[in-house]
Amino acid sequence: MIGQPFINPVLSHAIEMYLKYKDQKDNPNFEEFTVVVIRTLVYIYGELDILNPYITHNEHMMGGFDSNITKYGFPVDSLTDFKNQFLQFEEEKKHQRRPNSAFIKIQKYLIDMYCFKQKNMNLSMNDLILFKKYLYIPENQEKLAIINAYMVNPNEIQGYLESKLFEVNHNFNLQPIRRDFLVQDAYLLLGYNWEQVQSLNDFDLKAVNEQIYRFFGVDSSLPNSKELLEKAVNYYKRYGNKVTTGNGYVDFLLFASIAVTALFVVVLIALNYF
């Protein structure tokens, strides 16, 4: 396009080359990396979503390049970096850097875009087969020369694709692990200080917790195990002995009998006094 480049000179030129050679698919210019990136975007989003913003010079407004690329959920901050990577690619290419980090990063962004569409549209296996033809992976033999020129690990893009597809197909939703701490006095009674307990890794913390449950005779698999443990700890602190069976109902009877016995002793003392 004559005048101000669309987004940046490298991306704008790539779109121009796509328009110029899209009907001459055997032309080597159609296989230039940045042009292949535009072809990949066209495959994922459709030609109108890529070319209309270029023709109208609409980058940020409704119906523009940004809104079209992010419509399946691709993050806005990643899109900003994606566009900047076109400039970075040319810079690294000029200095013959290998690996060319932008070459790799752009392809990973394209995979992310495809996976966001996959989540939304439930694409078929045939869609994936066609998408992979645009990637610089070893199975695309015609791209091996470019792969070797810009990458040290020729399988990096393939590995990233497989990991992202696995994530999509298994609906991963990573949540932070909550540390499972017991009542503090339980640790203190077994000789641990609280700072020491807090510094334990998850594996060691679990082992210590099981040790505590065993010491106080509480079954850790019970739904009210922490409540039973707290009762056992309080009893131990008061009487210097363990009093729990690990069975909630039996423990209730046991504690009830202790309370009744204590009350009976108080009554006897009172009767003798009077």
Secondary structure as GFF3:
##gff-version 3
##sequence-region A 1 274
A	DSSP	alpha_helix	9	21	.	.	.	ID=ss1
A	DSSP	three_ten_helix	28	31	.	.	.	ID=ss2
A	DSSP	alpha_helix	33	45	.	.	.	ID=ss3
A	DSSP	alpha_helix	47	56	.	.	.	ID=ss4
A	DSSP	alpha_helix	65	69	.	.	.	ID=ss5
A	DSSP	alpha_helix	76	94	.	.	.	ID=ss6
A	DSSP	alpha_helix	101	121	.	.	.	ID=ss7
A	DSSP	alpha_helix	125	132	.	.	.	ID=ss8
A	DSSP	three_ten_helix	141	143	.	.	.	ID=ss9
A	DSSP	alpha_helix	144	150	.	.	.	ID=ss10
A	DSSP	alpha_helix	156	169	.	.	.	ID=ss11
A	DSSP	alpha_helix	184	189	.	.	.	ID=ss12
A	DSSP	alpha_helix	194	198	.	.	.	ID=ss13
A	DSSP	alpha_helix	202	215	.	.	.	ID=ss14
A	DSSP	alpha_helix	225	239	.	.	.	ID=ss15
A	DSSP	alpha_helix	248	273	.	.	.	ID=ss16
###
